[in-house]
């Protein structure tokens, strides 16, 4: 049997780029008043209801089966976004 030699690890100093923060299970989204929820999972927050509703409609048009809602954190109300039937 052959003995493995020690290996050296080379690291570059000063060339590291800051990692982008990803929203997910590890980090909560910012606490805006209006939270966009997809299948009851909070995805992001918005300062106005109109902005949250617009983003929700884009998701709903692309994926009509999922449940998309806007939750008002101050009032505690939740409004489900539905597509208009033509």
C-alpha positions in Angstrom: 0.0 0.0 0.0 1.2 3.4 -0.8 1.1 6.3 1.6 -0.6 9.4 0.4 1.5 12.6 0.5 0.2 15.7 2.1 -1.6 18.1 -0.3 -1.4 21.8 -0.3 -4.4 24.1 -0.6 -3.8 27.4 -2.4 -6.2 30.2 -1.7 -6.4 33.6 -3.4 -6.5 36.6 -1.2 -8.4 39.8 -2.0 -10.2 38.4 -5.1 -13.3 37.2 -3.2 -16.6 38.5 -4.4 -19.3 39.1 -1.9 -22.0 36.5 -2.1 -25.5 37.6 -3.1 -28.0 37.1 -0.4 -30.7 34.7 -1.5 -34.1 34.6 0.1 -35.2 31.2 1.2 -35.5 29.1 4.3 -32.4 30.6 5.8 -33.3 34.3 5.5 -36.7 36.0 5.9 -37.8 38.5 3.4 -37.9 42.2 4.4 -40.9 43.1 6.5 -43.0 45.3 4.2 -46.7 45.8 4.8 -47.8 43.7 1.9 -46.5 40.1 1.5 -46.7 38.2 -1.7 -47.5 34.5 -1.0 -47.4 31.6 -3.4 -49.1 28.4 -2.1 -49.0 30.0 1.4 -45.3 30.5 1.3 -44.1 34.1 1.6 -41.9 35.1 -1.3 -41.3 38.8 -0.9 -42.8 42.0 0.5 -43.9 45.3 -1.1 -44.7 48.8 0.3 -47.9 49.1 -1.7 -50.8 46.7 -2.4 -50.8 47.6 -6.1 -47.1 46.6 -6.5 -47.7 43.3 -4.7 -50.9 42.6 -6.8 -49.1 43.3 -10.0 -46.3 40.9 -9.2 -48.8 38.3 -8.1 -50.7 38.6 -11.4 -47.5 38.0 -13.4 -46.9 34.8 -11.4 -50.6 33.7 -11.7 -50.5 34.2 -15.5 -47.4 32.1 -15.8 -48.6 29.4 -13.4 -52.4 29.4 -13.2 -52.6 26.3 -10.9 -50.7 27.8 -8.0 -52.5 29.9 -5.3 -51.2 33.4 -5.2 -52.3 35.9 -2.5 -51.4 39.2 -1.0 -51.3 39.4 2.8 -51.6 42.7 4.5 -49.5 42.4 7.7 -50.9 45.4 9.4 -54.6 44.6 8.9 -54.1 40.8 9.0 -56.2 40.4 5.8 -55.4 38.1 2.9 -56.7 38.5 -0.6 -56.3 35.7 -3.2 -55.5 36.8 -6.7 -57.5 35.2 -9.4 -57.4 35.5 -13.2 -60.3 37.1 -15.0 -62.1 34.5 -17.1 -62.5 35.6 -20.7 
